[in-house]
Amino acid sequence: MDKIDQIILNELPNTTPVNDQKRIIDINKIDVAYRELEDNDNQYEIMKYILSCLSDQQIKETKKLVKVWKQFERKLQKARNN
């Protein structure tokens, strides 16, 4: 990782760590299976199910996190192109 990557990473919010190894494995399995779905409607149904388990506050925080990650990706792409 170069200096630019580190500077950008320092701007990202910290996420809550998952300390349970079995839970991490289960999350990764769901993530892989979700990414393998080709039909966007099916992806939406799975995401809707997952997000329905979150509180309103958690949904709000998740939306903010997605926004920050999108900004991070744009900054990183811009920095790599320069």
C-alpha positions as a printed Julia matrix, in Angstrom:
82×3 Matrix{Float64}:
   0.0     0.0     0.0
   1.39    3.35   -0.97
   1.14    6.68    0.86
  -1.95    7.84   -1.06
  -3.82    4.63   -0.23
  -2.96    5.03    3.45
  -4.12    8.66    3.53
  -7.44    7.71    1.95
  -7.9     4.72    4.25
  -7.36    6.96    7.26
 -10.43    8.95    6.19
 -12.74    5.94    6.25
 -14.98    5.27    9.26
 -14.23    2.3    11.45
 -16.66   -0.57   11.15
 -17.6    -2.75   14.07
 -15.32   -5.78   14.08
 -16.85   -9.24   14.02
 -14.98  -11.34   16.54
 -16.83  -14.62   16.16
 -14.9   -16.72   13.61
 -17.95  -18.86   12.71
 -19.98  -15.71   12.06
 -17.24  -14.31    9.82
 -17.21  -17.54    7.82
 -21.02  -17.46    7.49
 -20.95  -13.8     6.39
 -18.32  -14.61    3.76
 -20.35  -17.56    2.45
 -23.45  -15.37    2.12
 -21.4   -12.66    0.42
 -19.95  -15.08   -2.14
 -23.35  -16.63   -2.89
 -24.95  -13.17   -3.19
 -22.3   -12.0    -5.66
 -22.86  -15.12   -7.76
 -26.53  -14.24   -8.32
 -26.9   -12.93  -11.86
 -30.49  -11.73  -11.69
 -30.75   -8.24  -10.17
 -34.26   -8.92   -8.89
 -32.97  -11.9    -6.94
 -30.1    -9.83   -5.57
 -32.59   -7.18   -4.49
 -34.78   -9.74   -2.68
 -31.8   -11.09   -0.76
 -30.55   -7.6     0.13
 -34.06   -6.57    1.19
 -34.26   -9.61    3.47
 -30.86   -8.9     5.02
 -31.53   -5.19    5.55
 -34.97   -5.84    7.03
 -33.15   -7.33   10.01
 -31.58   -3.95   10.82
 -33.08   -1.18   12.92
 -33.93    2.19   11.35
 -30.76    3.64   12.91
 -28.63    0.83   11.52
 -30.13    1.37    8.06
 -29.29    5.08    8.3
 -25.7     4.31    9.35
 -25.35    1.73    6.58
 -26.44    4.29    3.99
 -23.79    6.68    5.3
 -21.16    3.95    5.2
 -21.97    3.09    1.58
 -21.72    6.78    0.66
 -18.31    7.08    2.31
 -17.02    3.94    0.59
 -18.18    5.25   -2.78
 -16.31    8.5    -2.13
 -13.26    6.48   -1.11
 -13.36    4.47   -4.32
 -13.61    7.65   -6.44
 -10.68    9.28   -4.57
  -8.6     6.15   -4.87
  -9.31    5.84   -8.59
  -8.49    9.51   -9.14
  -5.25    9.22   -7.15
  -4.17    6.14   -9.12
  -4.9     7.85  -12.43
  -2.68   10.83  -11.59
